[in-house]
Amino acid sequence: MNQLKQIHTHTLRNGIDFTKFLITKLLEIPNIPYAHKVFDLIPQPNVFLYNKLIQAFSSHGPVHNCFTLYIQMCFNGCSPNQHSFTSLFAASATLHSPRQGQMLHAHLVKLGYEFDLYASTALVDMYAKLGMLPSARQVFDKMEIRDVPTWNSLIAGYARNGDMEGAAKLFDEMPVKNVISWTAMISGYSQNGKYGNSLKLFLEMKEMKDVQPNEVTIASALPACASLGALEVGQTIETYARGRGYFKNLFVCNALLEMYARCGRIDKAMTMFEEIGARKNLCSWNTMIMGLAVHGKSNEALQLFHQMLGEGVTPDDVTFVGAILACTHGGMVKKGREIFQTMENKLCVTPKIEHYGCMIDLLGRAGELQEAYSLIQTMPMKPDSVLWGTLLGACSFHNNVELAEIAAKHLYELEPWNPGNYVILSNIYANTGRWDGVAKLRKMMKGFKITKAAGYSFIEEGSQVYKFIVDDKSHPRSNEIYWVLNEISSKMKNHHEDATIFECFR
């Protein structure tokens, strides 16, 4: 930096024009404010320098400066080129400004750069990130030449907006795929709750020779393992990632930490947490605290929470969900109240609906149902179905009919289609001998044509995850599976009968 300042001083003293070199080097550091000051000294900057500065602001911010420069550029008679628009479209997406993006699109067409590959790809990417998929698809379909980044931008847009069928169709049509294409699909499936599809695609990719998963792919696939409880697949991914040195990447480490925590291997999660060491970020702390809390290790979770505060790490709203959850699973009502009050009073973290939900769960499990109901009534936001469902569940555990009816009434309004709410209240009526209430609910369900959805389960076998329901015969080897199950059932039955006969002769 000092050397660049000396060069700048030398050019000013001797009247030498090193401006282009100086600005380019300053933006490489980057020292954008200094580069901007040097730029402002130029009487008539050319399009190259405008583009360089616009690109720098688009990447590093403040992003709105891109449009100030663009207006200045047009006002001074310097016509933008196709490279100007690639950065400006990216800036529009960052600011989530559809109107700005559409104005730039119109200017692009007016200047004759509509069919430029790079500008059009940036335009597809902008519309996709803004959620304007019809516009993105329209630009994509008009393009005479498309490269891999163009396809990737549209696939990522479909995935981001939850249309995985559209994304999969594009993915299958792609003439050439790279690691970003595969990762966009694996990540998209995982983020849209299609975890089985995510892992299936990842395992398919891993067997390919020309394209191999990278750190981002690994960090996208591991959450799917965590959600499915696919421990064996997760361990396979860990072996693969370690063999390629991907554990230098903190995102990979945190994803594996979460996978082990959610699969119940708290010992492995803690080992990973310690391996991360000084690189730990807030995500690492939150994942470990939450993992300990969910698996009943309440004291360890709270100990880690206080260690985190002691090390000067500022907690966020997720941290407090984990801490209150630890109190819930440990039955620590007093401690839970204390943490809930500390949030806003001492650490300036405003409680969200998730924190109220945790507190209602804590109070409900402890039998403090009236306090839980009072908390719902005094909330600054409108309670959702999760909160009322939590209260209804607590009423079921303690057979409190009065509050159960209040919670159920709100749930019928919020989610009238959910059979679970009717079933829970019906069970409460049955447990308290209110058979008239049971009959009334069954009549209501029949009248509204509400039926209980079949539950399903996942099973992991041979690095594959299978989904099944009761009496499911969708698996291609279902006949063999049922034969084995019948054999096991028969042997268990025979064993039970043998044991009964043995007891008779004793």
N, C-alpha and C positions, 0 to 999 in steps of 0.2 A: 504494500500500500504506500509506504514512504517513497519507494522508487517511482511509482506512478505519479505521486505528487511532485516529485523532482522533475519528471518529464513534462508535466503540465506547466510548471513554473518556467522551464526552459523554452517551451513553445510560445508562452506569452511574452517572454523577454525578446525572443528572436523572430517573432512573427511567423513561425513555422506551423503549418497545419497538420498536426498529429491527432486531430479531434476524433476521427473515425477509429483509429487504433486505441486511443485513450478510453473512449466510451465502451468499446468492445471488451477491453481488459477489465474495466471497472465492473461491468455487468457479469463477468466471469467469477469475480470474487465471492458474492456479489456485494457491491456498494452502490445500490440503486439511487439513493438520494444525491450522492456526489455525481454520479453519471447524469442524473437529471439536471443538475446545476450546470454541468459542462454543456449539455445538450441545449439548454436555454440561451447560451451565449452564441450559438450558431445563427447567423442571419437567416439562412434558408436551408434547413435540414433536408436531406434527401430521404426517399422512401425506405432505404436500407436502415438508416438510423432510427426512423420512426418505428419501424417493425421490431428492431432490437429492443427498444424501450417498452413498446407495447407488450412484447413477449415476456419481458422481465416482470412487469407489473401483473400480467396474467398468471405467472407462475408463483410469484412471491408476495403480491399484494402491495399496497391496497388496489384491489381489482378495478374499482371505479375510475382510477387514473387512466386505464386503457381507453375508455370512451372520451375522456377529456382530451387525450392526445389525438384520438381519431377525429374529433370535431376540429381541433386545431390544425390537423393535417389537411382536411378538406377545405377549411377556411383559407389556408395559406396557399392553396392551389397545387398541393402535392397529392397526386392521385394515388389512392391505395392500390396495391396489387393483391394477387391471390394469397400471398404469405401473410398479409395484414389480417385477412379474414380468419385464418386458422386460429390465431391467438384471440381475436375478438369473439369468435363463437365460443371458445373455451371460457372466456370471461363471462359471457352471457349465461352459460350453464352454471358457473360458480355462483353468480349473483341470483340465480333462478329468476331471470328476467325474460319471459317469453316475448313480450312486446319489443324489447331491444333486439332480441335475436331475429325476429321477423323483419324488422327494419333493415338489419344488416344483410339478411337474405335477399331482400329486394334490391339493395345496393349492389350486391354481388352479381345478381342477374343483369342489372343495368350496365355494369362495367364489363360484362362479357366473360366472366370467370365461372359461369354456372357449371361447366363440365370439366373444370380442373379437378383432378383426382384428389389432391390433398385438401383443397377447400371444401369439396363436396363431402369427403369423409368427415371433416371437422363439423360440417353442417348436420350430417346424420347423427354424429355423436352428441351434438348440442341438443337436437330435438329429442333424442332418446333419453338424455339425462333430465330434460325438462318434463318427461312423461308424455310428450306429444308424439306418440308412436305413429299415428296416421301420416303426419307430416314427415317423420323420419323415413317411413316406408315409401312415401311418394318420391322423396329425393333419391333414395336408394334405387328404386325401380327405373328412374330416369337416367341413372349413370350408365354410360356406355362401357366404361372400364371400372372394375371393382378390384381392390386388392384385399388381402387378409384383414388388415385393420378395419376396413369398411364393414365387412361381414361381422367382425368381432363387436364393433360398436352397436350394431343393430341387435345382435344376439344378447349382449349385455343389457340393452334397453328393454327387450322383451322380458328377460329374467328379472330385472329390477322392478318391473311393473306386474310381476306375478303370472305372466303368460308363458309358462314353460312349454306348452304345446307348440306355440308359435316359435319359441326359441329352438326347440328340438327339430322342427321342420327345417328351419334355416341351417342349423348345424349339419343335418343330413345332406342338405343341398350344396354345402360348401365344397368347392373343388379342391381346396388345400386348407388344412387345419394346422394351427401351431399350438404351442402350450397355452397361450392366452385363450384360444377358442375352447379348449377342453376345460380349462380352469373356470371360465365364465359359466359353462354348463354345470360343472360340479358344484360350484358356489351357489349358482341359481337354484338348483334342486334343493340344496341344503337350507338356504334362506327361506324357501317357500314350503318347507316342511316335508318335502319328498326325499326323505333321508335314504331310503332304500335305493332309489334311482341314483342318488349322488354317489353312494358307495359302489354300486354296480358299474357306473361309468368310470370311477376312479380305478377300480381293479382292472377294467378293460384297458384303460390308458397305460397302466403300469406294465402291462404285457407287451406294449408296442415298442418297436425298436427305434423309429425315427423321432418320436416325441416322448419325452419323459416328464413326470411331475416335477415342479420346482417348489420353492418354499411357499409360494402363495397357494399352490394346489394343495399342498400338505395341510396348511392352515385352514383351508376350505373344507377338506374331507374329514378332518378330526372332529369338528362339531357334529357331523352326521353320526359318527361312531358314538359320541357322547349322548346324543338324543335317543339312539336305538339301544344303547347299552351293549354295543358290539365291541366288547373288550378284545377279543381275539384279532379282529380286523385292525383295531387301533394299535395293538402291539406289533402287528405286521408293518403298519405304516411307520411306527417308531423305528423299527429295525432298518427300514428303507431310508428314512430321513437321517438317521445317525451315520449310516454308511456313506452318505453324500455330504456330510458336514453341515446339514441344515439347522443344527441346533445353535448356531451362532445367531440365528434370527429369533428375536424375542417373541414374535407372533406365533412361531411354531412351538416354542417352549410353553407359552401360555395356553395354546390350543391343546397340547398334550396334557398339561396340568388339569385343564377342565375335563378332558376325556376321562382321566383316571378318577378324578373326584366324583363325577357323575355316574361312573360305572361302579362306584363303591370301593375302589382300591385306594383308600385314603392314605395307606402307607406309601404306595407308589407316588401319589400326588404330593405328599410331603417331601419325598426324596427329590422329585422334580423341582419343587419350590425351593429347596435348599441348593439344588444344582444351579438354579438361575442366579442365586447369590445377590451381588450388588446391582445386578441389572434389573431387579424386580421393579415393576411399575405398579400403578394403582390396580390395573387389571389382575396382576399376579396376586396381590393381597386380597382383593375382593373374591377371586375364585377360590382361594384356599379357605378363607373365612366362611364362605357360603358352603363349601364342600364339607367342612367340619360340622357346621350347624345342621345341615340337612341329615347327616348321618349320626346325629345324636351326641356328638362330641362337643357339647355346649361349653364346658369349661375351657377346653383347648381353643375353641373359636373366639371366646371372649378374651382369653389371654393373648391371642394373636392380634385381636382388635386393639387392645391396649398397647401392645408392643409396636404396632403400626403408628399409633398416635405418639408414642414415646420417641420414635425415630423421625418424627417431624413430617410424616406423610399425611397430606390433607385428605380426609375421607370425602366421599361423595354420597349421593343418595343410595347407590347400590351397596356401599359399605354398611350403611345403617339397616338396610333390608336384611343383610346377613347377620348383623349383631342382634337385631330384635328376633330374628328367626332362631338364633341360638338360645335366646331366653325362652322362646316358645317351646322348643323341644326339651329344654331343661326344666320347664315349669317355674322359671324365675320371674314371677310377675312384678315384684318390686324393682328388680334390675331392669326389666323391660320398660317400665314406666320412666325410670331414671334416664335411660338411653334416649327414649322418645322425646323427653323434655330437653335433654342436652343438645339434640340435633339443632334446633332453632335458636335456643337461648344462648348457647356457648359457641357453637361452630357454624352458625348462620346457614344451615342447610334446611330449606323449607320442606316440611313433610309433604310427600306426594300420596296419591291414593294407595300406592303399594305399601307405604308405611302404616297407613290406617288399617289396611287389610291385615298386616302382620300383627298389629296391636289387637284387633278384634279376634284374630285367631288365638293369640296368647291369652286374652281375657276369657274367651269362650271355652277353651280347653280347661282353664282353671275354675270354671263354674261361675265366673263373674259376668253373667249374661246381661244383667241390667246395666252395668257399667259399659259393656260392649255396645249395647243398643244406644245408650246416651252418647257414646263417642260418635256413632254413625249420625245421630241427629245434630251434633254440633260441628260436623266436618265443614270446611270452607268450600268443598266441591260436592257435586251430586254423587251419591253412592251408586256404584255399578252392580252388575249381577254377581260379580266375584265376592263383593263385600256381603251382600245379602245372603249369598250361598254359603259363605263362611259362618255367618250367624245361624243359618238354618241347620248346618251340620253340627254346630255346637249344641243347639237346642235338641237335636236328635240324640246326642250323647247323654244329655242330662234330662231328656224327656220333658222339656218345657214347652207345653202346648201353646200357651198364650203368645210368647214371642215368636214361636215357629210359624203361627198363622200370620203374624205381621210380616215376617220375612218372606213367607211364601206368596203373600198377596203382591208384594213388590216384584218378586221374581216372575209371577204370572204376567205382569205388565211388561217387564223388560225382555223376557224370553219365553213367551207362551208355548213355543214349540218344544221346549226341553222337558223330556219325560222324567228326568232325574229329580226335579223339584217336587213333582207329584208323588213319586215313589217315596222320597224321604219323609214328606209330611204324612203319607199314608202309614209308613212304619211307626212314626211317632204316635199317631192315633191308635194303631194296633197295640203298641207297647203300654199305652195308658188305658186300654179297654174301650176306646171310643170307636166302636165298630160302625156307628152311623156315619162318622167322618170318613172311614175307609170306603164305605159303600158310595158315598157322595163323590169322592175323588175318582173312583173307578168309573162312575157314570160320566163324570166330566171328561176323563181321558177318552172314553168311548165316543162321546158326543163330538169332541174336537178331533177324533181320529188320531190320537197321539199314541204311538207305540214305542216301546223301549228298543233302542238300537242295539244290535248284536255287538258284544265286545270282541276285540281281537287281540292277539298276542304276537310277539316277535320271538323267533328262536334263531340263534346263530349256530351254523354248522359248516365246517370246512371253509372258513373265511367267507361264507355267504350268509345273508340275513333273509329269513323267510317270514312272511306275514300270514297268519291263519286265524280262522274263526271256528266255532264249534261245528263239528261234522263237515269241515271243509275238505273238498276233494279236488281242489284246483292244482295241487302239486302233481307233476307228471308221474311221480312214484307213490302216489297216495295209497294204492292197493298194498304195496309192500309195507308202508308205514303203519296202516291199520292192522295188517297181519302181525307185525311185531308188537303193537300195542295190545292186541288180543292175547298174544302169547304171554306177555308180561302180566296182564290182568288175570289170566288163567292160573299162572304160577303163584301169583299173590293169593288168589282165592284158595288154591290147594294148600298153600303154606298155612293160611289162616285156619282151614279145616283140620289140618294135622295138629296144629297147636291146640285147638279146642278139644280134640280127642285125647291128646296127651294130658290136658288139664283134668279131664274126666277120670282118668286112670290113676291120678296122683292120690 
